[in-house]
Amino acid sequence: MAEITPIRLAELTTLRTGGAPERMVEAHTRDELVEALRFVWATGDEWLVLGGGSNLFVGDDPVEGTVIRVLTRGIERLPSPHEGRTRLRVQAGHGWDDLVAHAVSEGLAGLEAMSGIPGTVGAAPVQNIGAYGQEIVRTLVEVDLIDESTGEVSTVPAADLGLGFRTSVLKAHYGSVPERSAVILSATFDLAEVGTDARPVAGVQLRTALGLAEEGTATLAEIRERILEIRGSKGMVLDADDPDTWSAGSFFQNAVVPAAIARSLPPECPRWPVEPDLDPVLVIPLAVFDGHVPTPETREPDVKVSAAWLIEQAGLRKGFRLTPSRAGLSTKHALALTNRGGATAAEIAQLARFIRARVHAEFGLLLQPEPVLVNIEL
Ligand SMILES: Cc1cc2nc3c(=O)[nH]c(=O)nc-3n(C[C@H](O)[C@H](O)[C@H](O)COP(=O)(O)OP(=O)(O)OC[C@H]3O[C@@H](n4cnc5c(N)ncnc54)[C@H](O)[C@@H]3O)c2cc1C
């Protein structure tokens, strides 16, 4: 564990805002990370773990407590109990896109549509990252994590992380409550061994993005290359020279609404059905079973509607700015709030509030921020 001179979080976050913390520690190995966390937790001070800073919106006041930079690296190949599959256990500070590139080069499928997402592997389960219909909930098997309440390290199955649409029990942001305070040390993925040949591409959303018909095929490398191109054209791949990428990715989540509300929106509003949770298993004790099985309740599945469309239809086009603010919508993507250079957190928050209010006034829907908010409120 190495304590370093605190760096302003504006220099370590992709939205380029945030004051300096009181203390900053770098952890290069798993042992250093565990040691740093146990040390900080024993002091009772505020703390924040920082990966790539690509899903954080931080206020500009000094940050109380200690920021721990997770800089651990390493990918380990393990056998899978399932035939034709392989597991990769990856240290938390490892770059996400580096992992995807590695999996693709090894002919392992399951992550390729998430090429180009910035950040670290340890932060990926925090909001169940996803793109083009692929989410890590489908391939994440388990994580090693250290729990703040006990200081103990344990292996936790992915099913216990409450992974949902851009959320988990580890995520804490404005409007939600952290359910578990813990830090991921490593994550293990179970991937299909498909090799380098072209094969059918699963998922309508991915096929549509790639311009493939239902029977269309592609290699993992082709999928990765195409996704990186598409993301690049939308400013969704970090580029130090392009202010359209100085963002936290999508600032607002697509809105998940009951089907009846979705029906009240104009038909051209893009929407996707949200897969319903499986019905809980009905157990009727034999002693009380009278031969009658009640009809299960059926409910229309919720619908996910495009937040980018809602924003644009509320009159806020790509590139929109509240002059003279230095915050603005990306000129390539209406969902990315960007720092056009030197914007304060207050300027970004002002733009976010304005967008929320306009969408609410137009459609009655309150957009929820996707990044984790630290030292700032909307
Ligand atoms: C240009 C751009 C495009 C993006 N595109 C997408 C996309 O397509 N899909 C998508 O889902 N996201 C996307 N994002 C959001 C972001 O990249 C992901 O959420 C990413 O997983 C964040 O990783 P990070 O290491 O940068 O996390 P950070 O921003 O450093 O941290 C985010 C949160 O995770 C916590 N955290 C960090 N490391 C750990 C750990 N080891 N254990 C526990 N908690 C931890 C932090 O304390 C914080 O609360 C995009 C962001 C940008 C800037």
The ligand as an ORCA input file, in Angstrom:
! r2SCAN-3c Opt
* xyz 0 1
  C     -17.216      7.036    -23.104
  C     -17.905      6.082    -22.140
  C     -18.675      5.032    -22.610
  C     -19.314      4.138    -21.728
  N     -20.061      3.124    -22.233
  C     -20.683      2.255    -21.405
  C     -21.471      1.184    -21.919
  O     -21.592      1.002    -23.128
  N     -22.080      0.359    -21.041
  C     -21.944      0.510    -19.690
  O     -22.524     -0.292    -18.949
  N     -21.192      1.510    -19.177
  C     -20.564      2.379    -19.987
  N     -19.830      3.414    -19.467
  C     -19.741      3.579    -18.014
  C     -18.438      2.987    -17.382
  O     -17.445      2.828    -18.328
  C     -18.677      1.648    -16.696
  O     -19.664      1.786    -15.701
  C     -17.393      1.089    -16.040
  O     -17.646     -0.204    -15.564
  C     -16.868      1.951    -14.899
  O     -15.602      1.436    -14.536
  P     -14.553      2.319    -13.782
  O     -13.390      1.447    -13.411
  O     -14.216      3.509    -14.571
  O     -15.372      2.710    -12.471
  P     -15.238      4.045    -11.592
  O     -15.867      5.160    -12.330
  O     -13.861      4.224    -11.110
  O     -16.185      3.646    -10.373
  C     -17.580      3.493    -10.548
  C     -18.188      2.976     -9.236
  O     -17.693      1.666     -8.981
  C     -17.004      1.638     -7.711
  N     -15.885      0.722     -7.863
  C     -14.790      0.868     -8.646
  N     -13.993     -0.217     -8.516
  C     -14.605     -1.048     -7.640
  C     -14.280     -2.324     -7.080
  N     -13.156     -2.964     -7.405
  N     -15.153     -2.877     -6.192
  C     -16.310     -2.245     -5.853
  N     -16.659     -1.036     -6.334
  C     -15.813     -0.463     -7.221
  C     -16.573      3.082     -7.451
  O     -16.388      3.324     -6.078
  C     -17.772      3.820     -8.020
  O     -18.828      3.796     -7.091
  C     -19.171      4.314    -20.326
  C     -18.388      5.387    -19.841
  C     -17.773      6.252    -20.733
  C     -16.930      7.387    -20.197
*
